[in-house]
Amino acid sequence: MRIMLKFSFPTTDESNRWVRDGSIAQKMQSILEGIQPEAAYFGTMNGTRGGYLFIDMDDASEIPAKVEPFFQDLGATVELVPVMNAEDLRAGLQTLAAGGSSS
């Protein structure tokens, strides 16, 4: 299942220090290496630092390993949203058109 992981972490003295001393790059690199996202985009979210990662998971049991680094390393807020790419949408619509079940 493809998931969009949205994250943001507050602008605090600590996170400002990470930016100034460059340690934010190492933190993000470590998180990204562990998660292996299909795509990653970064910017501001509601006025704080954040981003969107698109990850593919075979099982919901992978969620803690994917999310905990954001909580523990960044003090981030995280939201997980199921998403589809164009191929997934096309397959789903074909199944729907064929009278397939939505469950």
N, C-alpha and C positions, 0 to 999 in steps of 0.2 A: 504494500500500500504506500502510495506517495503522500508525504506529509509536508506541509509548509510550517516550519518552525519560526515563529516571530519572536524576537527577543528585544528587550530594551533594558539598559541599566542606568541607574541615576547618575547625574553629574554631581559628584561629591569630591571632597578634598582628595580622597583615595583614588578615585578614577581619574581625576585631573592629574595626579602624580603619575599614574600609569602612562598617560599620554605624554607627559613631559619627559619621563625617563625612558620611554620607548618600550616598557615592559608589556604594554597592551598588545603589541605585535606578536610577542612570544605567546601570550595567553590565547590570543585568537588563533594563531597557527596551531597550537596544541589542541585546541577544541576542534578546529576544522579537520586536522589529521585523524582525530578519533571518530568524528562523525562521518567524514567522507561525503559531503553533500553533492548532489547533482549540479546545483548552482547556489551561489551565495551573493547577496546584495546587501550593502551597508549604507546607512544614512541616519537621519534623525527620525525618531518616532515620538510624537507628542512632546517634542522639545528635548528629548534625551537621546543618548547614543543608542543605536540599535541596528537591527537588520533582519533579513529574511533568508532562511536556508531552506532548500528543497531537498528532502531526503527520502530514500526508499527504504521501507522496513518490511521484512518478511513476517514479523510477529510483534504484537503489542508489548511483549516482554522486553523489547529493545528500548522502550521509552526511557526508563531510568538512566541507562548508560548514555543516552543521547542528550538528556535534559539536565542531569545533575551538574555537569561542568559549568553550565550557565548560572545555576544557583550558587554553587560553591566558589567558583573562580571569579565571577563578575557581580554577584548579588543581583542577578537579572530577574526580570519578570518575563515569563515565557507563555506562549499560547501555541497550541498545536491545532492545525486545521487540515482535514483531508482535502487533497486537491487531485486534479487530473491533468495530464498533458493532452495534446490534440489526439494522439493515438488512443488513449484511454477513453476520451469522450466519444470518438468515432465508434469504438467497439461497444460502448455502453448504449449509444443511440441505436446501433444495429440490433442489439439484443432487445431493446425496447420495441423497436419497429416490428421485430419478429414475434412479438407477444411474449417475450421472456419475462421471467419473474424479476422483481426489483429487490428480492431478498437474497 
